[in-house]
Amino acid sequence: MFFLVLSVVVASFSQILLKKSAGKTYVSVLREYLNLYVILGYGMMVGSTLLTVAGYAGLEYKNGAVIESLGFVLVMVLSRIFFGEKITKKKLLGNSLILLGILVFYS
């Protein structure tokens, strides 16, 4: 389970890096796709995939989807921290439903 949770954290930070790259203007298409943020972001995604595979090796598959859904909550929090995005009522409601679903699943 540790590997799956770590996979979610790595994937969430990867999404933040990719979003940061998308918010910049580049002089060429090549620089748009070959810059530090994009390379690190996709590298982290590959690492996240490997962690997910390792996590599924010792866990029932039904638990994986539930743990992966934590990524939505984490991305919302990280977007608030790094980009100052507002947490709207809709985002809060949606993420609350995700957390409620996880609680129901594990209780």
C-alpha distances in whole Angstrom, upper triangle without the diagonal:
4,5,5,6,9,10,11,13,14,15,17,19,20,21,23,25,26,27,29,31,32,34,36,39,40,43,42,39,38,37,36,33,33,33,30,28,28,27,25,23,23,22,19,18,18,16,13,14,14,10,9,11,9,6,8,10,8,7,10,11,12,8,8,12,11,8,11,14,13,14,18,18,17,19,22,22,22,25,26,26,27,29,31,30,31,28,30,31,29,26,26,26,24,21,22,22,18,17,19,18,14,16,18,15,13,17
4,5,5,6,8,10,11,12,14,15,17,18,20,21,23,24,26,27,29,30,32,34,37,38,41,40,38,37,36,34,32,32,31,28,26,26,25,22,21,21,20,17,17,17,14,12,14,13,9,10,12,10,7,10,12,10,10,13,14,15,12,11,14,13,10,12,15,13,14,18,17,16,19,21,20,20,23,25,24,25,28,29,29,30,28,30,31,30,26,26,27,25,22,23,23,20,18,21,20,16,18,20,18,16,19
4,6,5,6,9,10,10,12,14,15,16,18,20,21,22,24,26,27,28,30,32,35,35,39,38,35,34,33,31,29,29,28,25,24,23,22,20,19,18,17,14,14,14,11,9,10,9,5,6,9,7,5,8,10,10,10,13,13,15,12,10,13,14,10,11,14,13,14,17,18,16,18,21,21,20,23,25,24,25,27,29,29,30,28,31,31,30,27,27,28,25,22,24,24,20,20,22,21,18,20,22,20,18,22
4,5,5,6,9,10,10,12,14,15,16,19,20,21,22,24,26,27,29,31,34,35,38,37,34,33,32,30,28,28,28,26,23,23,22,20,18,18,17,14,13,14,11,9,9,10,6,5,8,8,5,8,10,10,9,12,11,12,9,7,10,10,7,7,11,10,11,14,15,14,16,19,19,18,21,23,23,23,26,27,26,28,26,28,28,27,24,24,24,22,19,21,21,17,16,19,18,15,17,19,17,16,19
4,5,5,6,9,10,11,13,14,15,17,19,20,21,23,25,26,27,30,33,34,37,37,34,34,32,30,28,29,28,25,23,23,23,20,18,18,18,14,14,15,13,10,12,12,9,9,12,11,9,11,14,13,12,14,14,14,11,9,11,10,7,8,10,8,9,13,12,11,13,16,16,16,19,20,20,21,23,24,24,25,23,25,26,25,21,21,22,20,17,18,19,15,14,18,17,13,16,18,16,15,19
4,5,5,6,9,10,11,12,14,16,17,18,20,21,23,24,26,28,31,32,35,34,32,31,30,28,26,26,25,22,20,20,20,17,15,16,15,11,12,13,10,8,11,11,7,9,12,11,9,12,14,14,14,17,16,17,14,12,14,14,10,10,13,11,10,14,14,12,14,17,16,15,18,20,19,20,22,24,24,26,24,27,28,27,23,23,25,22,19,21,22,18,18,21,20,17,19,22,20,19,22
4,5,5,6,8,10,10,12,14,15,16,18,20,21,22,24,26,30,30,33,32,30,29,28,26,23,24,23,21,18,18,18,15,13,13,13,9,9,10,8,5,7,8,5,6,9,10,8,11,13,14,14,16,15,16,14,11,12,13,10,8,11,10,9,13,14,12,13,16,17,15,18,20,20,20,22,24,24,25,24,26,27,26,22,23,24,22,19,21,22,18,18,21,20,17,20,22,20,20,23
4,6,5,6,9,10,11,12,14,15,16,18,20,21,23,25,28,29,33,32,29,29,28,25,23,24,23,21,18,18,18,16,13,14,14,11,10,12,11,7,10,11,9,8,12,13,11,13,16,17,15,17,15,16,13,10,11,11,8,6,8,7,5,9,10,8,10,13,13,12,15,17,17,17,19,21,20,22,20,23,24,22,19,19,21,18,15,18,18,14,15,18,17,15,18,20,18,18,22
4,6,5,6,9,10,11,13,14,15,17,19,20,21,24,27,28,32,31,29,28,27,25,23,23,22,19,17,17,18,14,12,14,14,10,10,13,11,8,12,13,11,11,15,15,13,16,19,19,18,20,19,19,16,14,14,14,11,10,11,9,7,10,10,7,9,12,12,10,13,15,15,15,17,19,19,21,19,22,24,23,19,19,21,19,16,18,20,16,16,20,19,17,19,22,21,20,23
4,5,5,6,9,10,11,12,14,15,17,18,20,22,25,26,29,28,26,25,24,22,20,20,19,16,14,14,14,11,9,11,10,6,7,10,8,6,10,11,9,10,14,14,13,16,18,19,19,21,20,21,18,15,16,16,13,11,14,12,9,13,13,10,11,14,14,12,14,17,16,15,18,20,20,22,22,24,26,25,21,22,24,22,19,22,23,19,19,23,22,20,23,25,24,23,27
4,6,5,6,9,10,10,12,14,15,16,19,21,24,24,28,27,24,24,23,20,18,19,18,16,14,13,14,11,8,9,10,7,6,9,8,6,8,11,10,10,13,15,14,16,19,20,19,21,19,20,17,14,14,15,12,10,12,11,8,10,12,10,9,13,14,12,13,17,16,15,17,20,19,21,20,23,24,23,19,21,22,20,17,20,21,18,18,22,21,19,22,24,23,23,26
4,5,5,6,9,10,11,13,14,15,17,19,23,24,27,27,25,25,23,21,19,20,19,17,14,14,15,13,10,12,13,9,9,13,12,9,12,15,13,13,17,18,17,19,22,22,21,23,21,21,19,16,15,15,13,10,11,9,6,8,9,7,5,9,10,8,10,13,13,12,14,16,15,18,17,19,21,20,16,17,20,17,15,18,19,16,16,20,20,18,21,24,22,23,26
4,5,5,6,9,10,11,13,14,15,17,21,22,25,25,24,23,21,19,18,18,16,14,11,12,13,10,8,11,11,8,9,13,12,10,14,16,14,15,18,19,18,21,23,24,24,25,24,24,22,19,19,19,16,14,15,13,10,12,12,9,8,11,11,8,10,13,12,10,13,15,15,18,18,21,23,22,19,20,22,20,18,21,22,19,20,23,23,21,24,27,26,26,29
4,5,5,6,9,10,11,12,14,16,19,20,23,23,21,20,18,16,15,15,14,12,9,9,10,7,4,7,8,6,6,10,10,9,12,14,14,14,17,19,18,20,23,24,24,26,24,24,22,19,19,20,17,14,16,15,11,13,14,12,10,13,14,11,12,15,15,13,14,17,17,20,20,23,25,24,20,22,24,22,20,23,24,21,22,25,25,23,26,29,27,27,31
4,5,5,6,9,10,10,12,15,18,19,23,22,20,20,18,16,15,16,15,14,10,10,12,10,7,9,11,9,8,12,13,11,13,16,16,16,19,21,20,22,25,26,25,26,24,24,22,19,18,19,17,14,14,14,10,11,13,10,8,11,12,10,10,13,14,12,12,15,14,17,17,20,22,20,17,19,21,19,17,21,22,19,20,24,23,22,25,27,26,27,30
4,5,5,6,9,10,11,13,17,18,22,22,20,21,18,16,15,17,14,13,9,10,13,11,8,11,13,11,11,15,15,14,17,19,18,19,22,23,23,25,27,29,28,29,27,27,25,22,21,21,19,16,16,15,12,12,13,10,7,10,11,7,7,11,10,8,9,12,12,15,16,18,21,20,17,19,22,19,18,21,23,20,21,25,25,24,26,29,28,29,32
4,5,5,6,9,10,11,15,16,19,19,18,17,15,13,12,13,11,9,5,7,9,8,6,9,11,10,11,14,14,14,17,19,19,20,22,24,24,26,28,30,29,31,29,29,27,24,23,24,21,19,19,18,15,15,17,14,11,14,14,11,10,14,13,10,11,15,15,18,19,22,25,24,21,23,25,23,21,25,26,24,25,28,28,27,30,32,31,31,35
4,5,5,6,9,10,13,14,17,17,15,15,14,11,10,12,10,10,6,6,9,9,6,8,11,10,10,14,15,14,16,19,19,20,22,24,24,26,28,30,29,31,28,29,27,24,23,24,22,19,19,19,15,15,17,15,12,15,16,13,12,15,15,12,12,16,16,19,20,22,25,23,20,23,25,23,21,25,26,24,25,29,28,27,30,32,31,32,35
4,5,5,6,9,12,14,18,18,16,17,15,12,12,14,13,13,9,9,13,12,9,12,15,14,13,17,18,17,19,22,22,22,25,27,26,28,31,32,31,32,30,30,28,25,24,24,22,19,19,19,15,14,16,14,11,12,14,11,9,13,13,10,9,13,12,16,17,19,22,21,18,20,23,21,20,23,25,23,24,27,27,27,30,32,31,32,35
4,5,5,7,11,12,16,17,16,17,14,12,12,14,11,11,7,9,12,12,10,13,15,14,15,18,19,19,21,24,24,24,27,28,28,30,33,34,33,35,32,33,31,28,27,27,25,22,22,21,17,17,18,16,13,14,15,12,10,13,13,9,8,12,13,16,18,20,24,23,20,22,25,23,22,26,27,25,26,30,30,29,32,34,34,34,37
4,5,6,8,9,13,13,12,13,10,8,9,10,8,9,6,6,10,10,9,12,14,14,15,18,19,19,21,23,24,25,27,29,29,31,33,35,34,36,33,34,32,29,28,29,27,24,24,23,20,20,21,19,16,17,18,15,14,17,16,13,12,16,16,20,21,24,27,26,23,26,28,26,25,29,30,28,29,33,32,32,35,37,36,37,40
4,6,8,9,13,13,12,13,12,8,9,12,11,12,9,9,13,13,11,13,16,16,16,19,21,20,22,25,25,26,28,30,30,31,34,36,35,36,33,34,32,29,28,29,27,24,23,23,20,19,21,19,16,17,19,16,14,17,17,14,12,16,15,19,20,22,25,24,21,24,27,25,24,28,29,27,29,32,32,31,34,36,35,37,40
4,7,10,13,15,14,16,13,10,13,15,13,14,11,12,15,16,14,16,19,19,19,22,24,23,25,28,28,28,31,33,32,34,37,38,37,38,36,36,34,31,30,30,29,26,25,24,21,20,21,20,16,17,18,16,13,15,16,12,10,13,13,17,19,21,24,23,21,24,26,25,24,28,29,28,29,32,33,32,35,37,37,38,41
4,6,10,12,12,14,11,9,11,13,11,12,10,11,15,16,15,17,19,20,20,23,25,25,26,29,29,30,33,34,34,36,39,40,40,41,38,39,37,34,33,33,32,28,28,28,24,23,25,23,19,20,21,18,16,18,18,15,13,16,16,20,23,24,28,27,25,27,30,29,28,31,33,31,33,36,36,36,38,41,40,41,44
4,7,9,10,12,10,8,11,13,12,14,13,13,16,18,17,19,22,22,23,25,27,27,29,31,32,33,35,37,37,39,41,43,43,44,41,41,40,37,35,36,35,31,31,31,27,26,28,26,23,24,25,22,20,22,22,18,16,19,20,23,26,27,31,30,28,31,33,31,31,35,36,34,36,39,39,39,42,44,43,44,47
4,6,7,9,6,6,9,10,10,13,12,12,15,17,17,18,21,22,23,25,26,27,29,31,32,33,35,37,37,39,41,43,43,44,41,42,41,37,36,38,36,32,33,32,29,28,30,28,25,26,27,24,22,25,24,21,19,23,23,26,29,30,34,33,31,33,36,34,33,37,38,36,38,41,41,41,44,46,45,46,49
4,7,9,7,8,11,12,12,15,16,15,17,20,20,21,23,25,26,27,29,30,31,34,35,36,38,39,40,42,44,46,46,47,45,45,44,41,40,41,39,36,36,36,32,32,34,32,28,30,31,28,26,28,28,24,23,26,27,30,32,34,37,36,34,37,40,38,37,41,42,40,42,45,45,44,47,49,48,49,53
4,5,5,6,9,10,11,15,15,14,16,19,19,19,22,24,24,25,28,29,30,32,34,34,36,38,39,40,42,45,45,46,43,44,43,39,38,40,38,35,35,35,32,32,34,32,29,30,32,29,27,29,29,26,24,28,28,31,33,35,38,37,34,38,40,37,37,41,42,40,41,45,44,44,47,49,47,49,52
4,5,5,7,9,11,14,15,13,14,18,17,17,20,22,22,23,25,26,27,29,31,31,33,35,36,37,39,42,42,43,40,41,40,36,35,37,36,32,33,33,29,29,32,30,27,29,30,27,25,28,29,25,24,27,27,30,32,33,37,35,33,36,38,35,35,39,39,37,39,42,41,41,44,46,45,46,49
4,5,5,6,9,12,13,11,12,16,16,16,18,20,20,21,24,25,25,27,30,30,31,34,35,36,38,41,41,42,39,40,40,36,35,37,35,32,33,33,29,30,32,30,27,29,31,28,26,29,29,26,25,29,28,32,34,35,38,37,34,37,39,37,36,40,40,38,40,43,42,41,45,46,45,46,49
4,5,5,6,10,11,10,11,14,15,15,17,19,20,21,23,24,25,27,29,30,31,33,35,36,38,40,40,42,39,40,39,36,35,37,35,31,32,32,28,29,31,29,25,28,29,25,24,27,26,23,22,26,26,30,32,33,37,35,33,36,38,35,35,38,39,37,39,42,41,40,44,46,44,45,48
4,6,6,10,10,8,11,13,13,13,16,18,18,20,22,23,24,26,27,28,30,32,33,34,36,39,38,40,37,38,37,33,32,34,32,29,29,29,25,26,28,26,22,25,26,23,21,24,24,21,20,23,23,27,28,30,33,32,29,32,34,32,31,35,36,34,35,39,38,37,41,43,41,42,46
4,6,9,9,6,8,11,11,10,13,15,15,16,19,20,21,23,25,25,27,29,30,31,33,36,36,37,34,35,34,31,30,32,30,27,28,28,24,25,27,25,22,24,26,23,21,25,25,21,21,25,24,28,29,31,34,32,29,32,34,32,31,35,35,33,34,38,37,36,39,41,40,41,44
4,7,8,6,7,10,11,11,12,15,16,16,18,20,21,23,24,26,27,29,30,32,33,36,36,38,35,37,36,32,32,33,31,28,29,29,25,26,29,26,23,26,27,24,23,26,26,22,22,26,26,30,31,33,36,35,32,34,37,34,33,37,37,35,36,40,39,38,41,43,41,42,45
4,6,6,6,9,10,11,12,14,16,17,18,20,21,23,24,26,27,29,30,32,34,36,36,38,36,37,35,32,31,33,31,28,29,28,24,25,27,24,22,24,25,21,21,24,23,19,19,23,24,28,29,31,35,33,30,33,35,33,32,35,36,34,35,39,38,37,40,42,41,41,44
4,6,5,6,8,10,10,12,14,15,16,18,20,21,22,24,26,27,28,30,32,34,34,36,34,35,34,30,30,31,29,26,27,26,23,24,26,23,20,23,23,19,19,22,21,17,18,22,23,27,28,31,34,33,30,32,34,32,30,34,35,32,33,37,37,35,38,40,39,39,42
4,6,5,6,9,10,10,12,14,15,16,18,20,21,22,24,25,26,28,30,32,32,34,32,33,31,28,27,28,26,23,24,23,19,21,22,19,17,19,20,16,16,19,18,14,15,19,19,23,24,27,30,29,26,28,31,28,27,30,31,29,30,33,33,32,35,37,36,36,39
4,5,5,6,8,10,10,12,14,15,16,18,20,21,23,24,25,27,29,31,31,33,30,31,30,26,26,27,25,22,23,23,19,20,22,20,17,20,21,17,17,20,20,17,17,21,21,24,25,28,31,29,26,28,31,28,27,30,31,28,30,33,33,31,35,37,35,36,39
4,5,5,6,9,10,11,12,14,15,17,18,20,21,23,24,26,28,30,30,32,30,32,30,26,27,28,26,23,25,24,21,22,24,21,19,22,23,20,20,23,22,19,20,24,24,27,28,31,34,32,29,31,33,31,29,32,33,30,31,35,34,32,36,38,36,36,40
4,6,5,6,9,10,10,12,14,15,16,18,20,21,22,24,26,28,28,30,28,30,28,25,25,26,23,21,23,22,18,20,22,19,17,20,20,17,18,21,19,17,18,22,22,26,26,29,32,31,27,29,31,29,27,30,31,28,29,33,32,30,33,36,34,34,37
4,5,5,6,9,10,10,12,14,15,16,19,20,21,22,25,27,26,28,26,27,26,22,22,23,21,18,19,19,15,17,19,16,14,17,18,15,15,19,18,15,16,20,20,23,24,26,29,27,24,26,28,25,24,27,28,25,26,30,29,27,30,33,31,31,35
4,5,5,6,9,10,11,13,14,15,17,19,20,21,23,25,26,27,25,26,25,21,21,23,21,18,20,20,16,18,20,18,16,20,21,18,18,22,21,19,20,23,23,26,26,28,31,29,26,28,30,27,25,29,29,26,27,31,29,28,31,33,31,32,35
4,5,5,6,9,10,11,12,14,16,17,18,20,22,24,25,27,25,27,25,21,22,24,21,19,21,21,17,20,22,19,18,21,22,19,20,23,22,20,22,25,25,28,28,31,33,31,28,30,32,29,27,30,31,27,28,32,31,29,32,34,32,32,35
4,5,5,6,9,10,10,12,14,15,16,18,20,22,22,24,22,24,22,19,19,21,18,16,18,17,14,17,19,16,15,18,19,16,17,21,20,18,20,23,23,26,25,28,30,29,25,27,29,26,24,27,28,24,25,28,27,25,28,31,29,29,32
4,5,5,6,9,10,10,12,14,15,16,19,21,21,22,20,22,20,17,17,19,16,13,16,16,13,15,18,15,14,18,19,16,18,21,21,19,20,23,23,25,25,27,29,27,24,26,27,24,22,26,26,22,23,27,25,24,27,29,27,27,31
4,5,5,6,9,10,11,13,14,16,17,20,20,22,20,22,21,17,18,20,18,15,18,18,16,19,21,19,18,21,22,20,21,25,24,22,24,27,27,29,29,31,33,31,27,29,31,27,25,29,29,25,26,29,28,26,29,31,28,28,32
4,5,5,6,9,10,11,12,14,16,18,19,21,19,22,20,16,18,20,17,15,18,18,15,18,20,18,17,21,21,19,21,24,23,22,24,27,27,29,28,31,33,31,28,29,30,28,25,28,28,25,25,28,27,25,28,30,27,27,31
4,5,5,6,9,10,10,12,14,16,16,18,17,18,17,13,14,16,13,11,14,14,12,15,17,15,15,18,19,17,19,22,21,20,22,25,25,27,26,28,30,28,24,26,27,24,22,24,25,21,21,25,23,21,24,26,24,24,27
4,5,5,6,9,10,11,13,15,15,17,15,17,16,12,14,16,14,11,15,15,13,17,19,17,17,21,22,20,22,25,25,24,25,28,27,29,28,30,31,29,26,27,28,25,23,26,26,22,23,26,24,22,25,27,24,24,28
4,5,5,6,9,10,11,14,15,17,15,18,17,14,16,18,15,14,17,18,16,20,21,20,20,24,24,22,24,27,27,26,28,31,30,32,31,33,34,32,29,30,31,28,26,28,28,24,25,28,26,23,27,28,25,25,29
4,5,5,6,9,10,12,12,15,14,17,15,12,14,16,13,12,15,15,14,18,19,17,18,22,22,20,23,26,25,24,27,29,29,31,29,31,33,31,27,28,29,26,24,26,26,22,22,25,24,21,24,25,23,22,26
4,5,5,6,9,11,10,12,11,13,12,8,11,13,10,9,13,13,13,16,18,17,17,21,22,21,23,26,25,25,27,29,28,30,28,30,31,29,26,27,27,24,22,24,24,20,20,23,21,18,21,23,20,20,23
4,5,5,6,9,10,12,11,14,13,10,13,15,13,12,16,17,16,20,22,20,21,25,25,24,26,29,29,29,30,33,32,34,32,34,34,32,29,30,31,27,25,27,27,23,23,26,23,21,24,25,22,22,25
4,6,5,7,9,12,12,15,14,11,14,16,14,14,18,18,18,21,22,21,22,26,26,25,27,30,29,29,31,34,33,35,33,35,36,34,31,31,32,29,26,28,28,24,24,27,24,22,24,26,22,22,25
4,5,6,7,9,10,12,10,8,12,13,11,11,15,15,15,19,20,19,20,24,24,23,26,28,28,28,30,32,31,33,31,33,33,31,28,28,29,26,24,25,25,21,21,23,21,18,20,22,19,18,21
4,5,5,7,6,10,9,7,10,12,11,11,15,16,17,20,21,21,22,25,26,25,28,30,30,30,32,34,33,34,32,34,34,32,29,29,29,26,24,26,25,21,21,23,20,18,20,21,18,17,21
4,6,8,9,12,12,11,14,16,15,15,19,20,20,23,25,24,25,28,29,28,31,33,33,33,35,37,36,38,35,37,37,35,33,33,33,30,28,29,28,25,25,26,24,21,23,24,21,20,23
4,7,9,12,11,11,14,15,14,16,19,19,20,24,24,24,26,29,29,29,31,33,33,34,36,37,37,38,35,37,37,35,33,32,32,30,27,28,27,24,23,25,23,20,22,22,19,18,21
4,6,8,7,8,11,12,11,13,16,17,18,21,22,22,24,27,27,27,30,32,32,33,35,36,35,36,33,35,34,32,30,30,29,27,24,25,24,21,20,22,19,16,18,19,15,14,18
4,6,6,7,10,11,11,13,16,17,19,21,22,23,25,27,28,28,31,33,33,34,36,37,35,36,33,34,34,32,29,29,29,26,24,25,23,20,20,21,18,15,17,17,13,13,16
4,5,5,7,9,10,11,14,16,17,19,21,21,23,25,26,27,29,31,32,32,34,35,33,34,31,32,32,30,27,28,27,24,22,23,21,18,19,20,17,15,17,17,13,14,17
4,6,6,7,9,11,12,14,16,18,19,20,22,24,25,26,28,30,31,32,33,34,32,32,29,30,29,27,25,25,24,21,20,20,18,15,16,17,13,12,14,14,10,11,14
4,6,5,6,9,10,12,14,16,17,18,20,22,23,24,26,27,28,29,31,32,30,30,27,29,28,26,24,23,23,20,18,19,17,14,14,15,12,10,12,13,9,9,13
4,5,5,6,9,10,12,14,16,16,18,20,21,22,24,26,26,27,29,30,28,29,26,28,27,25,23,23,23,20,18,19,18,14,15,16,14,11,14,15,12,12,16
4,5,5,6,9,10,12,14,15,16,18,20,21,22,24,25,26,27,28,26,27,24,25,25,22,20,20,20,17,15,17,15,11,13,14,11,10,13,14,11,12,16
4,5,5,7,10,11,12,14,16,17,18,20,21,23,24,25,26,27,25,25,22,23,23,21,18,18,18,15,13,14,12,9,10,11,8,6,10,11,8,9,13
4,5,6,8,10,11,11,14,16,16,17,19,21,22,23,25,26,24,24,22,23,23,21,19,18,19,16,13,15,14,10,10,13,11,8,11,13,11,11,14
4,5,6,8,10,10,12,14,15,16,18,20,21,21,23,24,22,23,21,22,22,20,17,18,18,15,13,15,14,11,12,14,12,10,14,16,13,14,18
4,5,6,8,9,11,12,14,15,16,18,20,21,21,22,20,20,18,19,19,17,14,14,15,11,9,12,11,7,9,11,10,8,12,14,12,13,17
4,5,5,6,9,10,11,12,14,16,17,18,19,20,19,19,16,18,18,17,14,13,14,12,9,11,11,8,8,11,11,9,12,14,13,14,17
4,5,5,6,8,10,10,12,14,15,16,17,18,17,18,15,17,18,17,13,14,15,13,10,13,13,10,11,14,14,12,15,18,17,17,20
4,6,5,6,9,10,11,13,14,15,16,17,14,15,13,14,15,13,10,11,12,9,7,11,11,8,10,13,13,12,15,17,17,18,21
4,6,5,6,9,10,11,13,14,15,15,14,14,11,13,14,13,9,9,11,9,6,9,10,8,8,12,12,12,14,16,17,17,20
4,5,5,6,8,10,11,12,13,14,13,14,12,15,16,16,12,12,14,13,9,12,14,11,11,15,16,14,16,19,19,19,22
4,5,5,6,8,10,10,11,12,11,12,11,14,16,15,11,12,15,13,10,14,15,13,14,17,18,17,19,22,21,22,25
4,6,5,6,9,10,10,10,8,9,7,10,12,12,8,9,12,11,8,12,14,12,13,16,17,17,19,21,22,23,25
4,5,5,6,9,10,10,9,10,8,12,14,14,10,10,14,13,10,13,15,14,14,17,18,18,19,22,23,23,25
4,5,5,6,8,9,9,11,11,14,17,17,13,14,17,16,13,16,19,17,17,20,21,20,22,25,25,25,27
4,5,5,5,7,6,9,9,12,15,15,12,13,16,15,14,17,19,17,18,21,22,22,24,26,27,27,30
4,6,6,5,5,6,7,11,14,15,11,12,16,16,14,16,19,18,18,21,23,22,24,27,27,28,30
4,6,6,8,10,11,14,17,18,15,15,19,19,16,19,22,20,20,23,25,24,25,28,29,29,31
4,6,8,11,13,16,19,20,17,18,21,20,18,21,24,22,22,26,27,26,28,31,31,31,33
4,5,9,11,14,18,18,15,17,20,20,18,21,24,22,23,26,27,27,29,32,32,32,35
4,6,9,12,16,17,14,15,19,19,18,20,23,22,22,25,27,27,28,31,32,32,34
4,6,9,13,13,11,13,16,16,15,18,20,20,20,23,25,25,26,29,30,31,32
4,6,9,11,9,10,13,14,14,16,18,19,19,22,23,24,25,28,29,30,31
4,7,8,6,6,10,11,10,12,15,15,16,18,20,20,22,24,25,26,28
4,5,5,6,8,10,11,12,14,15,16,18,20,21,22,24,26,27,28
4,5,5,6,8,10,10,12,14,15,16,18,20,21,22,24,26,26
4,5,5,6,8,10,11,12,14,15,16,18,20,21,22,24,25
4,5,5,6,8,10,11,12,14,15,17,18,20,21,23,24
4,6,5,6,9,10,10,12,14,15,16,18,20,21,22
4,6,5,6,9,10,10,12,14,15,16,18,20,21
4,5,5,6,9,10,11,13,14,15,17,19,20
4,5,5,6,8,10,11,12,14,15,17,18
4,5,5,6,8,10,10,12,14,15,16
4,5,5,6,9,10,10,12,14,15
4,5,5,6,9,10,11,13,14
4,5,5,6,9,10,11,12
4,5,5,6,9,10,10
4,5,5,6,9,10
4,5,5,6,9
4,5,5,6
4,6,5
4,6
4
